[in-house]
Each structure stands twice: as C-alpha cells, then as structure tokens.
Amino acid sequence: MTYLVVGGSSGIGKAVVERLLADGHAVTVWARREKPSYESGDPEYAQVDVTEDLPDDLPVPDALDGVFYAPGNIQLAPFRGLKAEAFAHDYNVNVLGAVRVLQAVLPRIADGHGASVVLVSTVAATTGMNFHTSIAAAKAGVEGLARSLAAELAPKNVRVNVIAPSLTDTPLAAKLLDNDKKRERSAERHPLKRVGTVDDMAEAVTYLLTPRSGWVTAQVLGVDGGMSRISGL
C-alpha cells in the first residue's frame, strides 16, 4: 500500500514512517527538515513548509491509501501573556497546514476501498490543563475538522480519524523531559505512571491508517496513559 506522511523527519512522524516501511509499504515523506536516515528503507522525500502555500511540484503518488499529518508544536504559556499571533501560529501549523495538505492530495486518495486520513490532536483539547490555551484551541479545531471531513468522505469509503496523545518522549517535548526530576513528575501525572513513546503513537497511527481499522471513522483515539479518562490517582 502507498502512504504519505507529512512531518516524517522526526518524532512520531518518523516512527510511523519506519513502521510503514518495515511492514513493506511504499512511503512518501514531506517535512520541513532535511532528510534523515531511516533504518527500515528509503522513502521518497521532499522538503516543504506546510505553513505556507504548497508548491505544485511536490511528489505525490498517483494513488494514496492513506495520509498521516504529524506536524505540531508545544507552546505552553499563561493565557494573559499570549498574543493573538501565538494563537494564529498554532492554528496555522495544526489546522491550516492539514487543510493545505489534504486539499492538495485529496484527488489522489484512493476511494472505494477504505483509504484513511489520520491527524494529531492532544489530550489537552478535551481535558483542561494550565497554560495550554493556544495549543488546546488549535487541536480542538483539528478534531472538528476530522469529524466533519469524515462525514463528507464517508460515502467514498475514506476514513478520517485522530490520535490524541499526552506527553510523548520526542524532540518536540525535550525541554519538558530534560532531567530525571521532570521525567518522574511527568510520569506520575499519568495513571500508567510513564510518559508516552513514539512506538506507542506509531502503533496507534498505523492501526488507524491501515485496513486493520476498516470500520473506524470520525473517532478520536486517546493515546495518553489514561490521562483523559482516569482521575484522582
């Protein structure tokens, strides 16, 4: 099968690329950074900034079985100190970036046999957390986009789902986990007493992206160690 992974140069996106390649799928990657090395194969690769209009010459397979949009950011700050530009930036990366990509490739998404789109939200979109106003607002937009798009594409048998992680050990979260004390405190906040890994997320994404989840659409899958559903531990 053939997949496009956007933001596949590091973190969760790279882990998904590795998993798909290892499973024998053809993968095209769009990412802002230079091409990294991959252990599982050599995907087609293009550098692109999804916060701007996309160039017309990006490599896109003739028929796509799925798209995973991974770009995101972590901008945590008190609400009173955030300017409107911060909210606009988060919305551009998380929502408008996904819109640009999906509008560009939708004609190539194979319909009729269960093609899939997977986006990324956050546990903070539905669980109130201090200092998350900007990213929570943007990711709530991602969830709304996914559900509406799932309804629109369901007649074509194209599925749209979302994963909603809690804190995951990626380069993006490095400042939140850069010493043992921070890591221990973060682990203790989760009912399962650890932070997420890229393998946790890649397992969830590949489930939603592939035919294994063929009767699943318009869902937000919490991959959060129980954070969104279990309290008081």
N, C-alpha and C positions, 0 to 999 in steps of 0.2 A: 504494500500500500504506500501511498505518497502523502507526505505531510509537510506543512510549512510551520516552522517555529520562529516566532518573532521575539527577539531578546534572548537568543540562544547562545550567547557568548560566555555566560557565567551564571552562577547560582541555580535557581530552579530551572530556568530555560535550558541551560547547558546539560543538566541532569536528565531532562526529558529528551534532548537530542541524543545523548548517549544511550538511553534506554531504547529509543526507537531504532537507532542504528543497530544495536545489539540484537534486536528482535528481527532484523532483516528488512526493515522498511527503508524506502528512499526518503531522504530529508533535505529540504532546502531551509537555510537559516538566513534571516535578516537580523542584523544587530548593529548597534552604534559603534562598538569597539572593533578593533582588528581581529581577524580570525584567530581563535586559539587552537591549540592542538586537541584533538579528540581521540580517545582511546579506542572507540568502537567502530570507527570508519571515517570517511572523508565526505561530509555533506557539501552540497553546493552552497556557496556563501556570498552574501552581499552586505556591504556596509551602508546603513541608511539611518537617518534620524526621523523617527515617526512623529516627532512633534512639529514637523513641517510638511508641506505638500510633498507627496512621494514622487520620485522621478518615474518616467514612463518606461525606462529600460530595465527595471528590476527583474531578476529571473523569477519566473512563476511557472511551475509545471502546468502542462496542458489540462490535467485533471487532478484535483486535490481531494483526498479522502478526509482531510482534517486540517484545522488551523489551531495552533496554540499561541495566544498572545500573552507574553510574560512580562513586558516592561512595567516597571513600577518604581516607587520611591518611598523613603521613610522620612517624613518631615514632622517631627514632634515638637510642639511649642505651645505655650499658653495662648488661648484664643485672643486675649487683649493685645498680644504682641504681633499677631499675624496681620500682614497687609493683604489686601484683595489680590495682589499679584501672586501670593503664595497659593491661594485657593485656585486661581486661574492656571497656575503651573501644574498643580496636581491633577486638575481636571483634564488639562491638555495631554499629559503623559498617559493617564489611566483610561480616560473615556474617549477623547477625540483621537488619540493615537490608534485605539482599537477601531474606531469608526473609519479612519482613513484606510487602514489595512483591509478591513472587511469589505469596504466598498470597492477597493481595488481588485480584490481576488474573488469576490463572490461569483463572478461569471465562470470561474474555474473550479468552484466547489462542486464536486460530483453529486447530483441529486438522484433520488430514487432508490439508493441502496444504503442509506444510513450514514452519510458523511457527518462530520462533527466539528463544532467550534467549542473551544474551551478558553475561558477568560479567568482572571485572577481578582478576587476581592480580598477582604481581610475580616478577621473576627470582629474588629472594631466597627464594622459597618452596622452590626446589629447588637453589639454589646458595648454600652457606653464606657469609654476609657478616657482618663485625663489626657489632655494635650494631643488628642487625635482628631480634632475637629476638621481639619483640612483633608487629611487622607481618608477619614471616615466618610465625609461627604462625597468625595470623588469615587470611592469604592462602592458606596450605595448607588451611585449612578451607573457603575459597571453592572451591578445586579439588575437594575431596572432595564438597562439596555439588553442584557442577556435574555430576560424573561420575555420582553416584547419581541425581540428578534426570533426567539424560539417559537412564538406563536405565528409569526409571519412565515417562517421557513418550514414549519411542521408539514404543510401539505406537500412539500418537496422531499419529505423524509430526511431533512437536515436537522440535526440536533444541536442545541446550544446549552451549555452548562458552565458552571463556575465552581472553582475551589475557593474556599475562604480560610487561609492559613492563620495560625497565630505565629508568634515569633519563631523564625526559622534561621538556622545557622548558615547564613550566606554572606558574601562580601557586603551586601547592602546593609546587613544588620551588624557589621563588625564592631561598630562603636558601642553597641548595646551589650556586646558579649566579649569585650576585650580583656577581661580579667576573671579570675575564678570567682570572686565575690559577686560580680554582676551575673555571671552564668548561673551560680547557685540560686540567687534571688529569682532570676527568671524561671528557672526550673521549678522552684517551689510554688510559683503562682499558678502552675498548671496542675490539674488533677492527676495527670500521669507522671508528674514530677520530672519532666525533662523538656527541653526545647525541641522544636521540630528539626528535621534534617531534610536535605534536598532529596534524599531517597524516599522519605515519607511522601513528599509532594509529587515526585515523579511517578510513584506508584498510583496515586490518585488521578493525576492528569492522564496517564496512559490508559487507565481504566475508562475514563470518560471520553477519551479521544478515539479509542478503537471500538470495534464491533462488540466487545465484551459488555458494553453498556448500551446495547442497541435499543432498549426500550426505556431509556432515561433521557429526559429533556426538560429544560426550564428549571433545573434544580441548582441549589447552592449547597455544595458539599463542604461541611466544616472539617478541616484537617488541622485540628487545634488542640489536641491532647485533652479534650473535654472542656476547654475554657468557656465555650459559648453555652453549654448546657448543664454544667455541674458547678455549684457554688458552695461556699462555706467550708471547703476542705483545708 
